[in-house]
Amino acid sequence: MNESGPLLDVRNIAKTFLTGPEELTVLRDVSLVMSRGEVLSITGESGSGKTTLLSLIAGLDLPTRGTIDCAGYE
């Protein structure tokens, strides 16, 4: 675990789903940095990508593009 860096470092992530023959991009170039002890709130309208973002951060899904580093682990 990297104690000196940020707890969470999300860099330029994107997530695209295939919906039949078309692609649906639900996240595009999302970046955020969160330090230890910091509190973060993710808000937005229904369908804006909140659950997708949290699923990516939790490692339940992989981003189409970009990196997610949590406590020094990608």
PyRosetta script that sets phi, psi and omega in degrees:
from pyrosetta import init, pose_from_sequence

init()
pose = pose_from_sequence("MNESGPLLDVRNIAKTFLTGPEELTVLRDVSLVMSRGEVLSITGESGSGKTTLLSLIAGLDLPTRGTIDCAGYE")
pose.set_psi(1, 133.8)
pose.set_omega(1, -179.8)
pose.set_phi(2, -90.7)
pose.set_psi(2, 106.7)
pose.set_omega(2, -177.5)
pose.set_phi(3, -78.6)
pose.set_psi(3, -21.1)
pose.set_omega(3, -174.2)
pose.set_phi(4, -89.5)
pose.set_psi(4, -24.7)
pose.set_omega(4, -177.3)
pose.set_phi(5, -90.4)
pose.set_psi(5, -177.6)
pose.set_omega(5, 178.3)
pose.set_phi(6, -66.7)
pose.set_psi(6, 154.3)
pose.set_omega(6, 176.5)
pose.set_phi(7, -69.5)
pose.set_psi(7, -41.0)
pose.set_omega(7, -178.4)
pose.set_phi(8, -135.1)
pose.set_psi(8, 128.1)
pose.set_omega(8, 179.3)
pose.set_phi(9, -133.2)
pose.set_psi(9, 104.9)
pose.set_omega(9, -179.3)
pose.set_phi(10, -105.9)
pose.set_psi(10, 121.7)
pose.set_omega(10, -174.3)
pose.set_phi(11, -123.4)
pose.set_psi(11, 114.6)
pose.set_omega(11, 170.4)
pose.set_phi(12, 49.4)
pose.set_psi(12, 43.1)
pose.set_omega(12, -179.2)
pose.set_phi(13, -80.0)
pose.set_psi(13, 150.3)
pose.set_omega(13, 174.8)
pose.set_phi(14, -138.2)
pose.set_psi(14, 150.9)
pose.set_omega(14, 175.6)
pose.set_phi(15, -137.9)
pose.set_psi(15, 124.7)
pose.set_omega(15, -179.9)
pose.set_phi(16, -125.1)
pose.set_psi(16, 135.6)
pose.set_omega(16, 176.6)
pose.set_phi(17, -113.2)
pose.set_psi(17, 146.8)
pose.set_omega(17, 172.4)
pose.set_phi(18, -87.5)
pose.set_psi(18, 126.3)
pose.set_omega(18, 176.8)
pose.set_phi(19, -119.9)
pose.set_psi(19, 84.4)
pose.set_omega(19, -173.3)
pose.set_phi(20, 71.9)
pose.set_psi(20, -130.2)
pose.set_omega(20, -179.0)
pose.set_phi(21, -82.7)
pose.set_psi(21, -5.9)
pose.set_omega(21, -175.7)
pose.set_phi(22, -108.5)
pose.set_psi(22, 157.4)
pose.set_omega(22, 175.0)
pose.set_phi(23, -102.4)
pose.set_psi(23, 140.0)
pose.set_omega(23, 176.9)
pose.set_phi(24, -118.9)
pose.set_psi(24, 113.4)
pose.set_omega(24, 178.5)
pose.set_phi(25, -91.4)
pose.set_psi(25, 117.8)
pose.set_omega(25, -177.8)
pose.set_phi(26, -102.4)
pose.set_psi(26, -22.6)
pose.set_omega(26, 174.0)
pose.set_phi(27, -132.7)
pose.set_psi(27, 137.9)
pose.set_omega(27, -178.9)
pose.set_phi(28, -140.0)
pose.set_psi(28, 117.6)
pose.set_omega(28, 175.2)
pose.set_phi(29, 53.1)
pose.set_psi(29, 50.8)
pose.set_omega(29, 177.4)
pose.set_phi(30, -89.2)
pose.set_psi(30, 128.4)
pose.set_omega(30, 177.5)
pose.set_phi(31, -134.9)
pose.set_psi(31, 143.6)
pose.set_omega(31, 173.2)
pose.set_phi(32, -161.2)
pose.set_psi(32, 152.3)
pose.set_omega(32, 176.2)
pose.set_phi(33, -128.9)
pose.set_psi(33, 132.2)
pose.set_omega(33, -179.3)
pose.set_phi(34, -127.8)
pose.set_psi(34, 127.3)
pose.set_omega(34, 179.7)
pose.set_phi(35, -91.9)
pose.set_psi(35, 161.9)
pose.set_omega(35, 175.6)
pose.set_phi(36, -59.3)
pose.set_psi(36, 137.9)
pose.set_omega(36, 179.4)
pose.set_phi(37, 83.4)
pose.set_psi(37, -8.6)
pose.set_omega(37, -179.9)
pose.set_phi(38, -82.5)
pose.set_psi(38, 146.6)
pose.set_omega(38, 176.8)
pose.set_phi(39, -109.7)
pose.set_psi(39, 134.3)
pose.set_omega(39, -176.7)
pose.set_phi(40, -127.3)
pose.set_psi(40, 137.0)
pose.set_omega(40, 176.5)
pose.set_phi(41, -118.7)
pose.set_psi(41, 131.2)
pose.set_omega(41, 177.4)
pose.set_phi(42, -110.7)
pose.set_psi(42, 114.9)
pose.set_omega(42, -178.0)
pose.set_phi(43, -125.3)
pose.set_psi(43, 161.8)
pose.set_omega(43, 177.2)
pose.set_phi(44, 162.6)
pose.set_psi(44, 169.7)
pose.set_omega(44, -179.9)
pose.set_phi(45, -68.5)
pose.set_psi(45, 161.2)
pose.set_omega(45, 174.9)
pose.set_phi(46, -57.3)
pose.set_psi(46, 131.9)
pose.set_omega(46, 178.9)
pose.set_phi(47, 86.2)
pose.set_psi(47, 7.8)
pose.set_omega(47, -176.2)
pose.set_phi(48, -87.3)
pose.set_psi(48, -5.9)
pose.set_omega(48, 175.4)
pose.set_phi(49, 107.2)
pose.set_psi(49, 9.7)
pose.set_omega(49, -178.7)
pose.set_phi(50, -60.0)
pose.set_psi(50, -50.7)
pose.set_omega(50, -178.2)
pose.set_phi(51, -65.9)
pose.set_psi(51, -39.0)
pose.set_omega(51, 176.9)
pose.set_phi(52, -61.6)
pose.set_psi(52, -44.9)
pose.set_omega(52, 178.1)
pose.set_phi(53, -59.5)
pose.set_psi(53, -47.5)
pose.set_omega(53, -179.5)
pose.set_phi(54, -65.5)
pose.set_psi(54, -35.7)
pose.set_omega(54, 176.4)
pose.set_phi(55, -64.4)
pose.set_psi(55, -38.0)
pose.set_omega(55, 177.6)
pose.set_phi(56, -68.1)
pose.set_psi(56, -45.3)
pose.set_omega(56, 179.5)
pose.set_phi(57, -62.0)
pose.set_psi(57, -39.0)
pose.set_omega(57, -179.3)
pose.set_phi(58, -74.6)
pose.set_psi(58, -10.5)
pose.set_omega(58, -179.3)
pose.set_phi(59, 83.0)
pose.set_psi(59, 13.7)
pose.set_omega(59, 179.2)
pose.set_phi(60, -79.4)
pose.set_psi(60, -16.6)
pose.set_omega(60, 179.5)
pose.set_phi(61, -146.9)
pose.set_psi(61, 163.6)
pose.set_omega(61, 179.1)
pose.set_phi(62, -108.7)
pose.set_psi(62, 141.6)
pose.set_omega(62, 176.5)
pose.set_phi(63, -70.4)
pose.set_psi(63, 152.1)
pose.set_omega(63, 174.1)
pose.set_phi(64, -68.6)
pose.set_psi(64, -34.5)
pose.set_omega(64, -179.8)
pose.set_phi(65, -151.3)
pose.set_psi(65, 152.6)
pose.set_omega(65, 176.3)
pose.set_phi(66, 100.7)
pose.set_psi(66, -179.7)
pose.set_omega(66, -177.2)
pose.set_phi(67, -131.9)
pose.set_psi(67, 149.8)
pose.set_omega(67, 175.0)
pose.set_phi(68, -129.5)
pose.set_psi(68, 121.2)
pose.set_omega(68, -178.9)
pose.set_phi(69, -118.5)
pose.set_psi(69, 122.3)
pose.set_omega(69, 179.9)
pose.set_phi(70, -121.5)
pose.set_psi(70, 116.2)
pose.set_omega(70, 179.8)
pose.set_phi(71, 54.6)
pose.set_psi(71, 35.3)
pose.set_omega(71, 177.5)
pose.set_phi(72, 90.4)
pose.set_psi(72, -1.1)
pose.set_omega(72, 179.6)
pose.set_phi(73, -113.3)
pose.set_psi(73, 129.3)
pose.set_omega(73, 179.0)
pose.set_phi(74, -82.5)
pose.dump_pdb("model.pdb")
